[in-house]
Amino acid sequence: TFAVKTKRRGKHDFTSVDVNVQLGAKLKELTNAEVDLSFPDKAILVEIIGDRAYISVAGKEEWRKYHPEKVDARKLFKKVCIVQMPYWGDHKACRAFGEKIGRAAQAFEVKELIIAPKEKIDGYELMEFLRGVKVGQESRYQIQREAYPWKIEKVPVYVWDLYQVIRDKRRNKRLIIITDPKGHTLAKVKDELARDMHHAKEVVVFIGSREGIPRGLFRFADYVVDLAPYMTFATEHGIPGTLIALWTIYEEKLRENEKE
């Protein structure tokens, strides 16, 4: 089996995906080998710099990022819904933070990103924030399309009132997690949380912005967790910090189950 992975530098009238498709089709025709984008026996690595192309062939050991012995993190992230309070204030800051939020959500390929204001917000500030989300998402999406051997989907982005989101998600029996310094440490709840994430149809994670999630919503949550006691995450670190922490305890639980 084989897979083709292309990187380009410079301007061309074709994309990296075009190269993957056409070269892959020719190799299949000449060798009759099957395409395996996840765990190929051979990876055909193409790097195009200007008008020159360089080709190398890597075996399974070089294709370590996609090794079958590793647990695929997308098993968790594909059922994670991120509910993010928007950043507000200076228009340039709104856009800059929006870009970072959009890029982070797309990087983890989550199920959906919901931008959820808790109250009335300046429409132009929200507009700049959403424009930033779109720009950040698109920039990461283009990198993923060229770097990953599987098909990449854009993360759906919605705007929804914060209070209505939690009522609706709770009504449909989703697992609800709120990040806040008032919550338990992950070490204290990791076993139960990992188990519940494994069984949940959808994992809904609420992340604050300049302010935290309103305390009145805590009663709707299954878990309120403090990711890093005595530390405050910057707005742009909320998504990656939370998801990496959740994945760590989730994978640890999967490994323990395999041993048993």
URDACOR-V12049 format. One record per pair of residues at least 24 apart in sequence whose ideal C-beta (glycine too) atoms are under 10 Angstrom apart, sorted by the first residue. I is the first residue (numbers start at 1). J is the second residue. Records with the same first field share a line. If there is no record, write none. Layout:
# URDACOR-V12049
I = J  J
This chain:
# URDACOR-V12049
1 = 33  34  35  36  37  38  39  40  41  42  43  60
2 = 27  28  31  33  34  35  36  37  40  41  42  43  44  57
3 = 27  35  36  37  38  39  40  41  42  43  44  45  58  63  66  149  150
4 = 35  37  40  42  43  44  45  46  55  149
5 = 37  40  43  44  45  46  47  58  63  146  147  148  149
6 = 44  45  46  47  48  53  55  146  147
7 = 45  46  47  48  49  54  146  147
8 = 46  47  48  49  50  53  146
9 = 47  48  49  50  52
10 = 48  49  50  51  52
11 = 50
12 = 48  50  51
14 = 48
15 = 142  145  146
16 = 46  47  48  142  145  146  147
17 = 145  146  151  152
19 = 46  48  53  146
20 = 44  46  145  146  149
23 = 53  55
35 = 149
36 = 66  149
37 = 66  148  149  150  151
38 = 63  66  67  68  72  149  150
39 = 63  66  67  68  69  149
40 = 66  149
43 = 149
63 = 149
65 = 147  148  149
66 = 148  149  150
70 = 251
71 = 247  250  251  254  255  258
72 = 251
73 = 108  109  243  244  247  250  251
74 = 108  109  110  150
75 = 198  247  250  251  254
76 = 108  110  194  197  198  200  203  243  246  247  250  251  254
77 = 105  107  108  109  110  111  155  203  243  246  247  250
78 = 108  109  110  111  153
79 = 110  111  174  175  197  200  201  202  203  204
80 = 105  108  109  110  111  112  113  175  177  197  200  202  203  204  205  239  242  243  246  247
81 = 110  111  112  113  114  156  158  165  169  174  175  176  202  203  204  205  206
82 = 108  110  111  112  113  114  115  116  155  157  203  204  205  206  207  238  239  242  243
83 = 112  113  114  115  116  158  160  162  165  166  169  176  177  178  204  205  206  207  208  213
84 = 113  114  115  116  129  133  157  162  205  206  207  208  209  235  238  239
85 = 115  116  117  118  121  162  206  207  208  209  210  211  212  213  214  235  238
86 = 115  116  117  118  121  125  126  128  129  130  132  133  159  162  209  210  235
87 = 115  125  126  128  129  132  209  210  235  236
88 = 117  121  122  125  126  128  129  209  210  211
89 = 122  125  128  129  209  210
90 = 125  128
91 = 122  124  125  127  128  129  131  132
92 = 128  132
93 = 125  128  129  132  210  235
94 = 122  124  125  126  127  128  129  130  131  132
95 = 125  127  128  129  130  131  132  133  135  136
96 = 128  129  132  135  136  236
97 = 128  129  132  133  136  209  210  234  235  236
98 = 126  127  128  129  130  131  132  133  134  135  136  137  236
99 = 129  131  132  133  134  135  136  137  138  139  140  236
100 = 132  133  136  234  235  236  237  238  239  240
101 = 129  130  132  133  136  137  157  207  209  235  236  238  239
102 = 129  130  131  132  133  134  135  136  137  138  139  140  141  155  157  239
103 = 132  133  135  136  137  138  139  140  141  143  236  239  240
104 = 133  136  137  140  155  236  237  238  239  240  241  242  243
105 = 133  136  137  140  154  155  156  157  239  240  243
106 = 133  136  137  138  139  140  141  142  143  144  152  153  154  155  157
107 = 136  137  140  141  143  144  155  239  240  243
108 = 140  155  239  240  242  243  244  247
109 = 140  141  144  148  150  152  153  154  155
110 = 155  156  203  205  239  243
111 = 155  156  202  203  204
112 = 155  156  157  158  202  204
113 = 137  155  156  157  158  239
114 = 156  157  158  159  160  161  162  165  169  204  206
115 = 157  158  159  160  162  165  209
116 = 158  159  160  161  162  163  164  165  166  206  207  209  213
117 = 159  160  161  162  163  209
118 = 161  162  163  208  209  211  213  214  216  217
119 = 161  162  163  214
126 = 159
129 = 159  209
130 = 157  159
133 = 157  159
136 = 236
162 = 206  208  213  214  217
163 = 214  216  217  220
165 = 204  206  217
166 = 204  206  213  214  216  217  219  220  221
167 = 217  220
168 = 204
169 = 202  204  206  220
170 = 204  217  219  220  221  222
171 = 220
172 = 201  202  204
173 = 200  201  202  222
174 = 200  201  202  203  204  222
175 = 199  200  201  202  203  204  205  221  222  223
176 = 200  202  203  204  205  206  217  220  221  222  223  224
177 = 203  204  205  206  207  221  222  223  224  225  242  246
178 = 204  205  206  207  208  212  213  214  215  217  218  220  221  222  223  224  225
179 = 205  206  207  208  212  213  221  223  224  225  226  227  228  233  238  241  242  245  246
180 = 206  207  208  212  213  214  215  217  218  221  224  225  226  227
181 = 212  224  225  226  227  228  229  230  231  232  233
182 = 212  213  215  218  224  225  226
183 = 218  221  223  224  225  226  227  229
184 = 223  224  225  226
185 = 225  226  227  228  229
186 = 223  225  226  227  228  229  245  246  248  249
187 = 229  249
188 = 225  226
189 = 222  223  224  225  249
190 = 225  245  246  248  249  250  252  253
191 = 249  252  253  256
192 = 222  223  253
193 = 222  223  225  246  249  250  253
194 = 246  248  249  250  251  252  253  254  256  257
195 = 250  253  257
196 = 222  223
197 = 222  223  246  247  249  250  253
198 = 250  253  254  257
203 = 243  246  250
205 = 238  239  242  243  246
206 = 238  242
207 = 233  235  237  238  239  241  242  243
208 = 232  233  235  238
209 = 235  236  238
210 = 235
